[in-house]
Amino acid sequence: MYSKAVLDNGLRVIISPMPHSRSVCLAVLVGTGSCYESQREAGISHFAEHLYFKGTQRRPTAKEISQDIEGVGGIINASTDKEVTIFWCKVASSNFLIALDVLHDLLLHSRFDSKDMEQERKVIIEEISMNLDIPQQRVSILIDELLWPEQPLGREVAGDKEAVTSITREQLLDYVARRYLPGNAVLSVAGDIQHEEAIAQIEPLFNKWAAGELVTGYTTDDKQTAARLRIEPRDSEQAHLCLAVQGFPHSHPKRFTLDLLSIVLGGGMSSRLFTEIREHKGLAYDIHSYTDHFLSSGSFTIYAGVDPKKLQIAVAAILDEVSKLKKGITPDELSRAKELLKGRLQLRLEDSQNMALWLGSQEILRRHILSVDEVISIIDAISADELITVAEELLKTEHLNLAIVGPVKEEQALLESLRI
């Protein structure tokens, strides 16, 4: 499915030929994000990602960077998360060299111009304001703060306005020099291309990326001894809630078991939450559950938007469904969850962008890539008893975290209702 090479400077290159495709996607994944920032640097990873697109020595403006890709019908973008920053470009396979040149130029020759930085600072502050205005976004920020209080993993990726306002160019250049290193990066390529052809073009360009010494790891404390509640009052039509517990990291042997448990509870329109909370009780339009996995931690989260007048009823109904997970999983539920997880994975990987990101993410986060067949074998081997064991391990009253954004006042009553 893929081949791997390591350049002299430590950059790992993953190539996944997809001869049936007419496209090729290149993704550079850097092992940096908000988890690696100090409190004083909060938001600097996201700030740096924005500035990489503002101009290089050869392409002095953002327009020149984007038009070289859009001019051949391609797409270029980037994203910053808690542990990884990704720069990717997808083009018709005949334009592979153009995409490679632009990504190389962007990553190795960005100017980080002072004027661009001041202009982009305003843009990022507007992005932060936008996220604060969107209740679904805001409640996801609050639940992370509850799960990992006063820790890098609990911080919002974009930072806050105060921190972003204070970041200097010197700070940003120092951060980039510490984190943007070839030994802390993966170049993943998927699509209509062969290994030898890709490496021959990649090596001369990316071997010029200077190596350096990397400081790894960040602090995480998952200890929780009592249920936590956080409410942000807001005049809105709905109350948006996230109910979450600690989960498992990437490397945990039970991570796929937890993923299956999440599907049984809230994955799709045949899940327990959708069937009971929406279809039978009519308490929510959007209700679902999901998992997140990180290097040393993880989470299992339920989201719902409900009528504020029925908030307590909805929370009680959700907790009831959560509690029922420990009582048993039917063979039909387990089979459906397995097929959904396997099917969605295989459908997703028909696309060159998804394949490049899937392989690259495994390599940058775990330094080990599971093939599709290996993942399917792991999923097929999971039993209903294993799901119940995970439910009993994680789903406890003292592990619960509830974040709410909306016109809510009954704080004490909600806190007392957090029982399973």
LINNORCOR-V614045 format. One record per backbone hydrogen bond with DSSP energy under -0.5 kcal/mol. CO is the residue of the C=O (numbers start at 1). NH is the residue of the N-H. Records with the same first field share a line. If there is no record, write none. Layout:
CO: NH + NH
//
This chain:
3: 15
5: 13
7: 10
11: 7
12: 14 + 187
13: 5
14: 189
15: 3 + 17
16: 191
18: 21
22: 93
23: 192
24: 91
25: 190
26: 89
27: 29 + 188
28: 30 + 87
29: 186
30: 32 + 85
33: 36
34: 37
38: 41
39: 42
41: 44
43: 47
44: 48
45: 49
46: 50
47: 51
48: 52
50: 53
51: 54
55: 111
59: 56
61: 65
62: 66
63: 67
64: 68
65: 69
66: 69 + 70
67: 71
69: 72 + 74
70: 73
75: 90
77: 88
79: 86
81: 34
82: 35
84: 81
85: 30
86: 79
87: 28
88: 77
89: 26
90: 75
91: 24
92: 95
93: 96
95: 99
96: 100
97: 101
98: 102
99: 103
100: 104
101: 105
102: 106
103: 107
104: 108
105: 109
106: 110
109: 57
113: 117
114: 118
115: 119
116: 120
117: 121
118: 122
119: 123
120: 124
121: 125
122: 126
123: 127
124: 128
125: 129
126: 130
127: 131
128: 132
129: 133
130: 134
133: 135
134: 137 + 138
135: 139
136: 140
137: 141
138: 142
139: 143
140: 144
141: 145
142: 146
143: 147
144: 148
146: 149
148: 151
151: 154
152: 155
156: 159
157: 46
160: 164
161: 165
162: 166
163: 167
168: 172
169: 173
170: 174
171: 175
172: 176
173: 177
174: 178
175: 179
176: 180
179: 181
181: 184
182: 185
184: 31
185: 12
186: 29 + 188
187: 14
188: 27
189: 16
190: 25
191: 18 + 193
194: 198
195: 199
196: 200
197: 201
198: 201 + 202
199: 203
201: 205
202: 205 + 206
203: 207
205: 208
206: 209
208: 210
210: 182
214: 216
228: 402
230: 404
231: 233
232: 406
234: 236
237: 308
238: 240
239: 241 + 306
240: 405
241: 304
242: 244 + 403
243: 302
244: 401
245: 300
249: 252
252: 255
254: 258
255: 259
256: 260
257: 261
258: 262
259: 263
260: 264
261: 265
262: 266
263: 267
264: 272
265: 273
266: 268 + 289
268: 271
271: 275
272: 276
273: 277 + 278
274: 278 + 279
275: 280
276: 281
277: 283 + 284
278: 282
283: 307
285: 287
286: 305
288: 303
290: 301
292: 299
294: 250
297: 294
298: 247
299: 292
300: 245
301: 290
302: 243
303: 288
304: 241
305: 285
306: 239
307: 310
308: 311
310: 314
311: 315
312: 316
313: 317
314: 318
315: 319
316: 320
317: 321
318: 322
319: 323
320: 324
321: 325
322: 325
323: 326
324: 327 + 328
325: 328
330: 334
331: 335
332: 336
333: 337
334: 338
335: 339
336: 340
337: 341
338: 342
339: 343
340: 344
341: 345
342: 346
343: 347
344: 348
345: 349
347: 350
348: 351
351: 355
352: 356
353: 357
354: 358
355: 359
356: 360
357: 361
358: 362
359: 363
360: 364
361: 365
362: 366 + 367 + 368
363: 367
368: 370
371: 375
372: 376
373: 377
374: 378
375: 379
376: 380
377: 381
379: 382
383: 387
384: 388
385: 389
386: 390
387: 391
388: 392
389: 393
390: 394
391: 395
394: 396
396: 399
397: 400
400: 228
401: 244
402: 230
403: 242
404: 232
405: 240
406: 234 + 408
409: 411
410: 414
411: 415
412: 416
413: 417
414: 418
415: 418
417: 419
//
